[in-house]
Amino acid sequence: MKVALLQITSSDQPEDNLDMVRGMIRDAVAQGAEFVLTPEVTNCVSTSRSHQNAVLEREAGNGFLAGMVEEARAQGVWLLLGSIGVKTGDADGRFANRSFLISPEGEIAGWYDKIHMFDVEVTPEETYRESDGYRPGERAVVADAGFAKIGMTICYDLRFPKLYRTLAHAGATILTVPAAFSPVTGAAHWEPILRSRAIETGCFVIAPAQCGTHAAVKGKARSTHGHSLVVAPWGEVLLDAGTEPGVYLVDIDLGAVEEARRRVPSLSHDREFTLDV
């Protein structure tokens, strides 16, 4: 099947981002895409919590989500809305970083809240505290897209291999990793970890990414790594989108999952063990 990854440079203005992504989905479908994926925080890349409070919405009545549902239905395509920031109504005011799988009929086939929060000091000048603004999810998700079972994850989840093995054991044959990866950690770790997750599970790994420097009306502008990637179950990189925004297409053969798992059936070789320290 033909898969399209939208590599974008979202601003902190959801309405502008919605218009941009709508046009890219139409372009992807015109080129034959059957499954279209967008990156993490497609609706708003912002470092300002006050700005996020002003522009983000609850899931119910969410204009950005409604626009994506409408577009998937109009184009008759499966759409992974990599994630959007949504208000939760939590007492502490934190948002959810939520991914949606949308069917060609405009139905939400699955949703997932990012479990692992990016709380790191990459350098003294580049520090992140995602948990200050977002509350972590608590449920792993495998969603049925008909053509495949989709294990849904987001960005920093990538560093926690147990999650991916759990999804593969639950039937996932495609793992999605929409991201807004740091340029520093991206250059060092993005491709090697994505390839590892594919090899360990015998799954396709599809990782649409934010790229470039993100325009900000309020708060400090962010930069992201780009390099949207598709990795085959044997570990081959089928697509590396580089650093420029665009619609990037690749053909995948889902039969490669069964073949990789036949050659190295490690998913059937897990054993319980004890630990002595």
N, C-alpha and C positions, 0 to 999 in steps of 0.2 A: 504494500500500500504506500501511497505518497503522503509524507508527513511534512508539514511546514512549521518552522520555528520563526517566530517574530522576535527579532532582536531590536530593542527599542531604547530610547533615551527619554523616559517619562519625566515630565516636569512635576511641580507640586500642584497643578491645576487639573483636577479630574475631568472636567468637560473637554479641555483641549486634548487630553490623552485619549478620551473616548472617541473623539472624531478621528484621531490618528490611527487608532487600532482598528476601527471599523473599516477604514480604507485599506489597511494592510490585509485584513481577513478576506476582503473581496478580491484583492490581488492574488492572494494565495489560492483561493478557490478557482479563480480564472486560470491558474496554472495547473490545476488538477489535484490540489490537496484534498485529502479525505479526513485528515486529522490535523488541526491547527492548535499550536500552543503558544501562550504568551508568558512573559517572565513574572517573577515575584514583584509585588507592589506595582502592578500595571497601572493602577488608578492614580497613585500619588507617591512620588519619592520626595520625602521631606524630613528634615532634621528638627523641625519646630513642632512641638506638641500642641502649642496654641493654634498654629495653622491647621494641623490635622484635626483638632477639635472643631474648627470652623468649616472644614470642607468634607470630612468623612461622614458617612451615614450608617445607620443600622442596616442589617441585611434586608429586613422587611421594608419595601419601598425604596430600595437602593437604586438610584438612577443609573449608576455605572453597570451594576449587575444586570439590570433590566435591559440595558442597551446591548450587552453581550448575549443575553438570552435571545433577544430579538434578532440579532445578527446571525447567530447559529441557526435559528429556525429559517430565516430568510435565505441563507446560503445552503441549507441542508447539509451541514458539516458538523462533525464532532469537534468540540472546542474545549481545551483545557485553559481556563482562565487561571493562569499560574498562581497568582494570589492578588487579593485587594485588601487594603486596610479597612476594617469595619468597626463601628462602634458596637460595644457589647452591653452597655447598661450596667457593667460591674461597678460596685461601690467605689473602687479606687480609680475609676475613669479610664482604665487601660483598654486598648483596642485588641482585636484579634487579627492575625495575619492568616487569611483564609483562602484556600484554593477551591475551585469549583470545576467539576467535569460536567459539561453541558451537551446534551444529545442533539441530533439534527432536528428533533421535534421541539426543541426548546425546553426540555425537561432537565432538571438538575439530577444527574445520575449519581453524584457523590460529592461530598465536601469534606475538607480536612483543615484543621487548624494546626499551624506550625508548632511542633512540640518543643524543639530545642532553641533557646534564645541566644542570640549572638552578643554575649557580654564579654568583651575582650579588649585588651590594650595591644593592638598590633604594633604600634610605635607610640612614643609619648605624644605625638601630634595626631595620631589616628586611633581614637578610642570609641568603642561602641557599648551602649547599655540598652540593648533591645528590650530587656524586661522592664525598663522604666516606663515604656510606652505601650508594650504589648504583653498580654498574659499568655502563657504557654498552653497549648492544647494537651489533651490527655488520652486521645484515641488514635490508633493507627488505622488506616483506611485502605481497603482494596475495593475498587469500584468496577462494575461490569460495563464495559463499553461495547459488548457484543462481539467485536472483532478481537478483543483481548481483555484480560483482567489488568487493571491499572493500579499499581501501588503508588499512592500519592504522598509526596514529601515536598519540603521547601528548603532550599539553600543550606543553612548551617546544619540541618538534619544530616547532611551528607557525611559528616564526621562521625556518625554513630552507626557502625555497621550492623549492630544487632537489629535495628529497626528494619533494615533492608532484607536481612535474612528472614525475619519474621514475615515480611510482606511476600517474599518468594515462597516460603512454606505455605502461605495462605492462598497461593494460586496465581500471584502476579507474574505476568510475563513481560510487562513494560513497567519501568520505574520512572516516574517523572520528578525532575529536580529543578523547577523554576527558581531563578536566583537573581540576586543583586549583589554579586560577590565583590569583596574589596579588591582593588588592583594589586595590593601587596600580597595578600594570601592567595589571590587568584593566580598570579604569576608562578607562585611556588607549588600550589597544591591542587588547583581546580581539575586539570586533566588527569593527573595520577589517581586522585581519589575516585573520580567518575569511572575511570577504567577499572579500578579495583572493585567497585560496587557491581559493575557488569560481570566481571570474571567470577566473583564470589557467588553470584546468584544465578548465572546463566540467563539473565534478562537483558532486553534492550534498555538502555538508559538514555532518556531524552531530557535535555537540560537547556531550555530557553533562558537567555540571560539579558539583563539590562547592560547598557554600555555607555561609555563617555561621561561627560560632565552634565549634571542635571540642573536645568534652570530652576531657580528658587525665588519666589516673590518674598518669602520670609525665611530666615534661618540660614545656616551655612550650606552652601552647595556641596553635593556629594559627587564622587566619581565612582564608576563601577567598571569591572574587568572586561565584560563582553565575552567573546569566544563561546557562544552557544554551541553545544556539543551533542552529537548523537554517537553512542557507542554500541556496537554489536555485542551479543552474548559471549563471543570468544575474545572480546577486548579490543577489536579493531575500531579506530575512530573513523566513522563514516562521514562525519560533517564537523568542521570547525569554522564557525562564521566570522572569525577574526574580530575586529574592533569597530566595524561600521554598522549603523542601523540598517535594517532591511528585512526582506522576506527570504528565508533560506529553506530550500526544499531538498528532500532526500527520500529515496525509495528504501523501504525496509521489507525484509522477508521474514515473517513471523515463524516460518519453519526453522529458522536458525536457532530458536530457543531450544526446541527439542533436540536438535543436532548437538548443540554445545553441552546440554545436560546428559546426552547419551555418551559423549566422549569422556566427560569428567563428571560423574554423577554425585558430586559432593553433597548436594542437598539431601541425599538419602543416607549419608554417612555420618550425620551428627551423632555424637555420643555424650551421655551424661558423664560428669567427672567430679571429683572432689578437689579441694585446694588445700594444700599444706603451706603454711607460712612459718 
